[in-house]
């Protein structure tokens, strides 16, 4: 593959609000030719293979105790199953570990959207003192000492040395392959009406209408890639301001990125602070209009869903699942 560029379909309707772009588009199957990550390098199977090896290698953390896959565990929906993760040095992280499905269709990363590219995102946790606590010059020297890595980088990037850019490109290339595009919902969209149960079909209708989920979870990845304060309870009293720290617009205080919902059944617990343990809890949270918050998004309203409607909505969310079989590489 050659360098990727961001392509926006002509039919996409854009709304500018308080300096943020919110995209409204119909639900459907992600199109691999529409939006893909950018790279300064030609991406091929050797680059992807290198990125996969790096992703699972504990050498990327300062004390060799964690890899990217420690927090983004394929067996736990590319999360860690905890409300808030633990860093390489044992400290508790400030937010829930987000899943990494379909990242190549994103243009803002992390709960607060501080990274603008997939490659920038790939290096973030490595360099974070709270997470893997590894400075890049030390990591480069560490990898250079491994003959197998010197060979892998040469095969992947030619004469390019092991650098921050090649490490980021390889990790991003692998992460871009973690895609969910053939769920029961996708099969239903393509004409297989038996792919969804009657309950999930009712849930789909609720998702688009009465439950108002598409107000934020729209498009093929079920996210507007925007930021909203939905009234999540601050259980730890951290006063996390979310997107506001990056973009100090009043409406963004306490706002966090809308997560995509593909494979959401595998990614519990939910919300930026991991405060909700199941999809049923999430639906009930939205049903009551979230918790009290002085800056809560006006889109948040009580839904008045019945018990049956709550379970139908959960059934539809479950139909956005496609289990992925990720074979762990041999680490040199």
Secondary structure, 3 states (H helix, E strand, C coil): CCCCCECCCCCCEEEEECCEEEEECCCCCCCCCCECCCCCCCCCHHHHHHHHHHHCCHHHCCCCCCCHHHHCEHHHCCECCCCCCECCCCCECCCCCCCCCCHHHCCCECCCCCECCHHHHHHHHHHCCCCCCCCHHHHHHHHHCCHHHHHHHHHHHCCCCCCHHHHHHHHHHHHCCCCCCCCHHHHHHCCCHHHCCHHHHHHHHHHHCCCCHHHCCCCCCCCCCCEECCCCCCCCCCCCCEHHHCCCCHHHCCEEECCCCCCHHHCCCECCCCCECCHHHHHHHHHCCCCCCCCCCCCCCCCCCCHHHHHHHHHHHHCCCCCCCCCCCCCC
